[in-house]
């Protein structure tokens, strides 16, 4: 599934992937997650509130830090 198709899906929920990464890395806050992903805290907030889709660059960074496969990350977002 293409990222554009995924983010327009009615089942798209970026919170699942953010929460899964936080759990795997044992992070307690979105601020800690933003530091781990090397993005500004408002980026995480915008993703959580569904005003900013998870783009390819951040998806790759999520893969790098969490060791979830890209497919696993996409599945987390889509279910």
C-alpha positions as CSV (number, residue, x, y, z in Angstrom):
1,X,0.0,0.0,0.0
2,X,1.3,3.4,-0.9
3,X,1.8,5.9,1.9
4,X,-0.7,8.3,0.2
5,X,-3.3,5.6,0.1
6,X,-2.6,4.7,3.7
7,X,-3.0,8.2,5.1
8,X,-6.3,8.7,3.3
9,X,-7.7,5.4,4.6
10,X,-10.5,5.6,7.2
11,X,-8.6,3.2,9.4
12,X,-5.4,5.3,9.4
13,X,-4.3,6.0,13.0
14,X,-0.8,7.3,13.5
15,X,-1.1,7.1,17.3
16,X,-0.8,3.3,17.2
17,X,2.7,3.5,15.5
18,X,3.8,6.3,17.8
19,X,2.7,4.4,20.9
20,X,4.3,1.2,19.7
21,X,7.7,2.9,19.2
22,X,7.4,4.6,22.5
23,X,6.7,1.3,24.2
24,X,9.5,-0.5,22.4
25,X,12.0,2.2,23.3
26,X,10.6,2.7,26.8
27,X,9.9,6.4,26.2
28,X,7.5,8.1,28.5
29,X,6.6,11.3,26.6
30,X,6.1,12.6,23.2
31,X,9.0,15.0,23.9
32,X,11.3,12.0,24.4
33,X,10.0,10.5,21.2
34,X,10.7,13.7,19.3
35,X,14.3,13.7,20.5
36,X,14.7,10.0,19.5
37,X,13.3,10.7,16.0
38,X,15.2,14.0,15.8
39,X,12.2,16.1,15.0
40,X,10.7,19.1,16.7
41,X,8.0,18.3,19.3
42,X,5.3,20.0,17.3
43,X,5.8,17.4,14.5
44,X,4.8,14.6,16.9
45,X,1.8,16.7,18.0
46,X,0.7,17.3,14.5
47,X,1.0,13.6,13.6
48,X,-1.0,12.6,16.7
49,X,-3.8,15.1,15.8
50,X,-3.8,13.8,12.2
51,X,-2.9,17.2,10.7
52,X,0.4,16.0,9.4
53,X,0.8,12.6,7.8
54,X,3.7,10.4,8.5
55,X,5.9,11.0,5.5
56,X,8.6,8.8,4.0
57,X,11.5,10.5,5.8
58,X,10.0,10.1,9.3
59,X,8.9,6.6,8.5
60,X,12.5,5.6,7.6
61,X,13.7,7.3,10.8
62,X,11.0,5.3,12.8
63,X,12.3,2.1,11.2
64,X,16.0,3.0,12.1
65,X,15.4,3.7,15.8
66,X,12.8,1.0,16.5
67,X,13.9,-1.8,14.2
68,X,10.3,-2.4,13.2
69,X,10.2,-3.2,9.5
70,X,8.6,-0.6,7.2
71,X,5.8,-3.1,6.6
72,X,5.2,-3.5,10.3
73,X,5.1,0.3,10.8
74,X,2.6,0.6,7.9
75,X,0.4,-2.2,9.4
76,X,0.4,-0.4,12.7
77,X,-0.8,2.7,11.1
78,X,-3.5,1.0,9.1
79,X,-5.2,-1.2,11.7
